[in-house]
Amino acid sequence: MNPMTALALAAASFVGSHFLLSHPLRRPLVNRMGEGPFRGLYTIVSFITFGLTIWAYHSMGRQQPLWTLGEVGWIVGTLLMWLGAILFAGSFVGNPALPGTRGPKGRTPGGVMAITRHPMMWGFAIWAIVHTMMVATPKALIFDGAILFLALVGSMMQDRKKQALLGEDWHDWTAKTAFFPFARGLRNPGFVAFVVGTALLLAATWLHPYPVGIWHWLS
């Protein structure tokens, strides 16, 4: 099988299994298996399909980039990754979508939830956009495109599901929050999200096999 085809199939299995298990198959399987076993199945399938995608990506070796970015691109990419890390870190603070938390009824969004109601998904989406910008190889377009598609389309489908489940409570919540980051103006992400997100960015870029982020200039 052509390596690019193998990567595309692996990425499609990762994205497709997420959508199937999150939406049409979730309720039937939960009713049949129970919530705990279903979450275990979901986790196993996610790890297997994502592992196959990473394996297919790395097995292709180096590729020639389709374009290269200068210093301005590095600056923009680093700033975007900083935003993505802050959104991701802040998504664990006061997020009504997390298991075991109180729903959005009567709540006023704060922190990164005031920036976007999907901070975790936008963290992944921004990472995928920046990785595509900076790496710019054919295999990166497939890999990052799958992550971007899953993050943004998945967020839209989450909105539709929540609207059906919560009705007016969900309309009240969406009236206070935005889908796109900063669509309702500039907002403070909060101290915890800013500090933890900054630390996450520094650690992740330092551990990267190539000098990225601020290490691009310090190495």
C-alpha positions in Angstrom: 0.0 0.0 0.0 1.2 3.5 -0.8 2.5 5.2 2.4 0.4 8.3 1.9 -2.7 6.1 1.4 -1.8 4.2 4.6 -1.5 7.5 6.5 -4.8 8.8 5.1 -6.6 5.6 6.1 -5.1 5.6 9.6 -6.1 9.3 10.0 -9.6 8.6 8.7 -10.0 5.7 11.2 -9.0 8.0 14.0 -11.4 10.7 13.1 -14.2 8.4 12.0 -14.1 6.3 15.2 -14.3 9.5 17.3 -17.4 10.7 15.5 -19.1 7.3 15.5 -18.4 6.7 19.2 -19.2 10.2 20.2 -22.5 10.5 18.4 -24.6 7.7 16.7 -23.0 4.7 18.5 -22.6 6.3 22.0 -26.1 5.9 23.4 -26.7 2.3 22.1 -23.3 1.2 23.4 -23.7 2.9 26.8 -27.1 1.3 27.2 -25.6 -2.1 26.3 -22.3 -1.9 28.1 -22.7 0.8 30.8 -20.9 4.2 31.0 -17.6 2.9 32.5 -17.0 0.1 30.0 -17.9 2.4 27.2 -15.4 5.0 28.3 -12.8 2.2 28.4 -13.7 1.1 24.8 -13.6 4.7 23.6 -10.1 5.2 25.2 -8.7 1.9 23.7 -10.1 2.7 20.2 -8.7 6.2 20.4 -5.2 5.1 21.4 -5.1 2.4 18.8 -6.2 4.5 15.9 -4.1 7.5 16.9 -1.1 5.2 17.4 -1.5 3.8 13.9 -1.7 7.4 12.6 1.5 8.4 14.3 3.2 5.2 13.2 2.2 5.8 9.6 3.3 9.4 9.8 6.8 8.6 11.2 7.3 5.6 8.9 7.3 7.9 5.9 10.6 9.5 7.0 11.6 13.0 5.9 9.7 14.9 3.2 10.5 18.0 1.3 8.4 20.9 2.6 6.0 22.5 0.1 6.9 26.0 1.4 9.1 27.6 4.0 8.4 30.5 6.3 10.8 33.2 7.4 11.2 34.8 10.8 7.8 36.5 10.7 6.2 33.0 10.3 8.2 31.7 13.3 7.0 34.7 15.4 3.4 34.3 14.4 3.5 30.5 14.9 5.0 30.8 18.3 2.4 33.3 19.4 -0.4 31.2 18.1 1.0 28.1 19.9 1.2 30.2 23.1 -2.5 31.0 22.7 -3.3 27.3 22.0 -1.4 26.2 25.1 -3.2 28.7 27.3 -6.6 27.7 25.9 -5.8 24.0 26.5 -4.5 24.5 30.0 -7.5 26.7 30.9 -10.0 24.2 29.6 -9.5 22.2 32.8 -10.7 25.1 34.9 -14.4 25.8 35.2 -15.4 24.0 32.0 -19.0 22.8 32.3 -18.4 20.2 29.6 -16.0 18.2 31.8 -17.3 15.0 33.4 -18.7 15.5 36.9 -19.0 19.3 36.6 -22.1 21.4 36.9 -23.8 22.2 33.6 -23.9 25.7 32.1 -27.3 26.6 33.5 -27.1 30.0 35.2 -23.4 30.2 34.8 -21.3 33.2 33.6 -18.3 32.1 31.6 -14.9 33.1 33.0 -11.3 32.5 32.1 -10.8 30.8 28.8 -14.5 29.9 28.6 -15.1 33.6 28.1 -12.8 33.5 25.1 -14.4 30.4 23.5 -16.7 27.7 24.7 -14.4 25.1 23.2 -11.0 26.0 24.6 -9.6 22.4 24.5 -10.7 21.8 20.9 -9.3 25.2 19.8 -6.0 24.3 21.5 -5.8 21.3 19.3 -6.9 23.2 16.2 -4.4 25.9 16.7 -1.6 23.3 17.2 -2.7 21.7 13.9 -2.7 25.0 12.1 0.7 26.0 13.3 2.2 22.6 12.7 1.0 22.7 9.1 2.4 26.2 8.7 5.8 25.3 10.0 6.3 21.7 8.7 4.5 22.1 5.4 5.1 18.6 4.2 2.5 16.5 2.3 2.2 14.0 5.2 1.8 16.9 7.7 -1.2 18.2 5.6 -2.9 14.9 6.1 -2.0 14.4 9.8 -2.7 18.0 10.9 -5.7 18.2 8.6 -7.3 15.3 10.5 -6.6 16.9 13.9 -8.0 20.2 12.7 -11.1 18.6 11.1 -11.8 16.6 14.3 -11.4 19.6 16.6 -13.6 22.0 14.7 -16.2 19.7 13.2 -16.3 17.9 16.5 -17.0 21.2 18.3 -19.8 22.0 16.0 -21.4 18.5 16.6 -21.0 19.0 20.3 -22.9 22.2 20.1 -25.7 20.5 18.2 -25.9 17.6 20.7 -25.9 20.0 23.7 -28.6 22.1 22.1 -30.8 19.0 21.7 -30.1 17.9 25.3 -30.3 21.2 27.2 -32.6 23.4 25.1 -33.0 26.9 26.5 -30.2 26.4 29.0 -27.8 25.9 26.1 -29.2 28.9 24.2 -28.5 31.0 27.4 -24.9 29.6 27.5 -24.1 30.3 23.9 -25.5 33.8 24.2 -22.6 34.4 26.7 -19.9 32.5 24.9 -18.3 32.4 21.5 -17.4 29.6 19.1 -14.5 31.3 17.6 -11.8 32.6 20.1 -12.2 36.3 20.9 -15.3 36.7 18.7 -17.0 38.5 21.6 -14.0 40.7 22.2 -10.7 40.4 24.1 -10.9 38.5 27.4 -8.5 37.7 30.2 -7.8 33.9 30.2 -7.1 33.9 33.9 -3.9 33.6 36.0 -3.9 29.8 36.2 -4.5 29.3 32.4 -1.8 31.9 31.6 0.9 30.5 33.9 0.2 26.8 33.3 -0.2 27.3 29.5 3.0 29.3 29.3 4.9 26.5 31.2 3.3 23.9 29.0 4.4 25.7 25.9 8.0 26.1 27.2 8.2 22.4 28.2 6.6 21.0 25.0 8.8 23.1 22.7 11.9 22.3 24.8 11.2 18.5 24.5 10.5 18.8 20.7 13.2 17.0 18.6 13.8 20.2 16.7 14.3 23.7 18.1 10.9 25.3 18.0 9.2 28.1 19.9 11.6 30.4 21.7 14.2 27.7 21.4 14.4 28.5 17.7 16.1 31.7 18.6 18.0 30.5 21.8 19.5 27.3 20.4 
